[in-house]
Amino acid sequence: MGHREQLLEGAKKCLLERGYARTTARDIVAASGTNLASIGYHFGSKDALLTQAMVEAIGEWGDEVAHALTIAHQQDPASRFEAMIAGLIRSFESQPNLWKASFEISMHAERDSALKEQLAQATDLGREGLAQIFLDTEDIDVTTKRTVGAILSAIIPGVYNQWLVDPAGAPSAKDFAAGLRHIAAVIKAG
C-alpha cells in the first residue's frame, strides 16, 4: 500500500475517532505512518484528504446501509418503509461514529465548494438508491426517483436525530410507519 492509500485509511480512522473538525494533519500522519509532505503531494491539503476519505467511507458505508435496508420483495409499501427505518436504526447502532462524521462533514460543506459538490453527487445517488429500494424496482422514471428519494432522504436525518438524542425513547420503526400512514391518510382525505 502506497502513501496515498495509507493516508486515506489513516484519515478514515481519524474521521471515525475524532470527527472532521478535530482531526489534524498530524493525527492523520500518526494514524497512517506517513509524513506531512505526503498530504500535500497526494491531496493538496488536509481538508481535501479528509473530504476524499469521507466520500470513500460513505461509499463503503453506503454498501452496508444498502444491505441493511434490503427488504423482502412483495411486502406492501408500509411494511417496506418500516423495514427501511428498522435497517437505518440498526445502522445507527452498528456505525455510530460514521453517522456522526457524515452529519458533521455536511455542516462543513457550506464553506467548502469542492466538498459540497462531492456530497451533492453522493446525495443524488443516495436518493436514487433509496427510491429503488423502497419502490422495489430499478425501472423508475427520473422524476419519481428524485421525489420519492428526496422524501426518504429527508426522513433519515430526523430519525437519526431522535435516535442520537434519546436512543431509548426514540420512536421505533413501527412508530414511524404508523405516523407516515396517518400523514398519508390526511393527505388523501384532504
Beta strands, then each sheet from edge to edge (+ up, - down):
end
